[in-house]
Structure formats: C-alpha cells, structure tokens
Amino acid sequence: MQVAVVDYGSGNLRSVVRALEYVGAKEVIVTSDPDALLAAERVVFPGQGAIGSCMAALQQNLLGAALAQVANSCVPMLGICIGLQVLFETSEEDSGVRGLGILQGGVRRFAPDPVHHLKIPHMGWNQARCTVDHPVWHGIRAEAWFYFVHSYFVVPRQSDIVAARTEYGETQFVSAVARDKLFAVQFHPEKSHDDGLRLLRNFLYWSGET
C-alpha cells in the first residue's frame, strides 16, 4: 500500500511519516506532485502554520484541485490540523481566506475567555468525544485524549459530518469530521501516543466503508 503525505512546504513532516511507518505503512512518500496524490492508495494531508500561506502553496502547486479530486474519489484521505481547516469554504484567519470548499462551513478563531483565563492557541492535551461509530475510531475510547495546537476551529454547516467534539473553556468545537472516504481531525494523532497511533493504524486499514 502506498501512502502519500502532502508536502506543501509547511516544514518537517517526518513525525507523521515515522508514525505511519510505525503502525504498518510499507511505502510512504512525501510529495508535492498532484499526479502522485491521485495515484496513491491513501492520502494524508497534515499541516501547520497559517491557512493563508497553506492555501497559496496549494494553489501554486496545483495541489488544491488534486486534493479536491481525492476527497471526492474512492481513495481514503486523512486531514490533520490545517489539513482539516482548509477543507472548508472560508476561514477568519489572515483577514479572511477562502478554503478548498470540499466541506460546507467556515473556520473561526477562539474568543477570549475571561472566566477561565484560557490561552490562545489551545495547546496541549484535551479530550475528543467521538459522536459517531466510525471505523477510524474503533478501539479508541469514546472520550480519548489527544494533543492539540491551534487558534482556530471548524464550524461545519452540516451536522451529519461531525465525528468528534472537544471543549475548551466555554467553547465546544468540532474536533473531527467524516464524510464518505474522508476523515479529518483538529488534533495531531502522530503526537498523541497510543490513541493517536491507533487512529492512524485504523486509517491505514480502513476500506473507506462506514
């Protein structure tokens, strides 16, 4: 099985590659070639940093169109962090940025929380409460702990794609979505120890059926 990890120039992707290899991936390629993404049997789209620079790189390298094609194909795809946020139509980040529009909805910034004095970005361990019975979550506790680093969160227009929710102070946000052969998470499974590795393993062996 060939797993393609999307490289749009965001930095070191080695931790994602190592985690995929650890859970059983035999061939992992890091690529910015749209044709390689379309030829892969699994696609993982991790990301970090600002969504504006991410979208600019995706458009420049013609990766955006390839990702949209993958997301609407029979190839299982996993989005991580920014790889979740860019799937939506718009984001408040960078004074307003248009996303790939694969999923309906937008991305909002956490509001200040004077009661709990919570820091932004939301950084560290938090629970994600699974809201659906999905193969990518099998064998993981319904309220598992994962590692987060983000200042923005997705607000889907359709409730039926919500796969997990998380609370940060007074804000309850969507921390995972699922649609057809697409699964995407706000947290970093590659940094989340046993539960994160189980999620990656489940993704590798997921047929795409729910």
N, C-alpha and C positions, 0 to 999 in steps of 0.2 A: 504493500500500500504506500503510495506516495502522498505525503502531506506537504502542502505549500504554505509557508508562512510569509505573509505580505510584508514587504520591505518598502516603505515609502520615505525612508531616510530619517526616521524618528530617533534612531540611536541603537543601542545594543539590544538585540533580540535573543541573545544567547540563552538567557534564563528560560525563555519559552521553548526554545529548541531542546535544551537539556531536559526539561520536564517532559516533553513529548517523547523523547528517546527513552527516558526512564520508564515511562508507562507502556512502552511497547512499540512505538513507531519505528519501522525499519528503515524508512527513507524520508528524511525531512530536508526540504530545500527552502532556502531563504531567497525570495525573488521579487523583483520589481517588473517582471515581464508579464504582461497581460495574457499572453498565449500559454505561459506556464501555469498560471492560475486556472485557466479554462481546461487544461489537460490533467490537472491533479485530481486525485480521488477524495481528498479532504482539503479544505482551506481554513486556515486560522488567521484571523485579522486582529493582531494586537496593536496597541497604540499608547502613546504617552505624549504629554505636552498640550499645546493649544490646538483647537479644532481648525482655526483659520489656516495655519501652516500645513496641517494634515490635508485639508481639502485642496489647497493649492498644489501640493505634491501629487495627490491622486489625479487631479485634472491634467497636470503637466505630463505625467507618465501614462495617461490613458488607463489608469488602474480603476478609476471610478466606474466606468462603463463595464469593465470586466467583472468587478465585484457585484454590480447590479445583476449581471447575467448569471453569475454563480448563485446569488441569493435566490434567483427565480428558476434554478435548474434542479436536477436530481442529485447534485453534489452537496453533502453536508458541509455546513460552514459555521465556524465559531468566532464570534466577535468578543474582544476583551477591552474593557475600559473605553478609550476613544473609539475603538472598533465597534462598540455598541452605539455611542453617541452619533457618529457620522451616518448611521443607518437612517436617521430621522430627517425630517424635512428642513428644520431650522434649528439654530442654536443662538442663545443670548450672548455667547462668548464672542470676544473680538468685535464688539459693537454690532453683532448680528451677522451670522454666516449661514448660508444655505448648505444643507447636507445632501446626502445622496438621494433622499426621498424614497428609499426602499420601504420604510415603515412610516405610517402616518403619525404625526405628533411633533413635539419640539423638545428642546433641551434648556433647562433653567438653572440659574445659579442659586445656591443655598442662600437663604435670607439670614441676616444676623439674628442671633438668638440670645437676647439679653438675660433671659431667665436662667438658661443652662450654661451660658458663657462658653459655648462650643466654638472651637476653632474652625476656620475655613482656610485650607482644604480639610475635608473629612479624611483623616489619615489614621490608619491602624486597623485593629481587628473589630469586626462587628458581625452581627448575625444576619443571615439572609433566610427569610422564611419562605420555603417553597409553597406555592399556591396551586400547583398542578402536578399530576402524576406523569412525569416525563422521563424517558429512558436515560437522558443525560444526568438526571439527578438520582437514579437508582443506587441504593446502597449508601446514600448520604442522609444524615439526619434531616428531619423536616426543618429544623432551625439550626443550621450549621454556621460555624464561624469562618469568615473569610477575610482576606486583607484588602483594604480599600485605600486608594489615594485619588481624590477627585474633589473639585469645587462645584461641579455641575451634575445634574441628574436628568434622566429622560422622563418625559411625560407623554406616554402613548395616547393616541386618540381612541384606540380600540382596546377595551379591557380584556378581550379574549386572548391577547398575545402576552399578557403578564404572566411570568413564570415564578417570580420571587419578589418579595418586598423586604425593605430594611428600614429601621427607624434611626434617625439621628436627631436628638433633641425633640422638637415639636414637629419635625418633618418626617413623614413616611414616604419613601420614594421607591420606585421600581428598580430593583437590582438585577433582574434577569428577564429576558423576553424570549418567546419561542413562537415561530411560525413556520409551518412546513418543515423543510430541512435546515432551517436557520435557528441557531441558538446563540444568544449573546448575553454577556454578563458585565456588570459595572466593576466588580471586584477582580483581583488578579489570582486566578487559580494556581498559576505557577509559583506563587509566593505563599500559598495557603495550606501547606503541609498535606496531611493525609486526605482531607476532604477535597482540596483543590486537585490533588493528583488523581483522586477517584473520578472527579468530574472530567478531567482530561482523558482518562482511560475510557470512561463511558462514551465520550465523544468519538474516540478512535474506532470503537466497535459498534457505534450506533448505525443502524441500517438507514436511518432517515425516516423510519416509520414511528408513529406515536400511537 
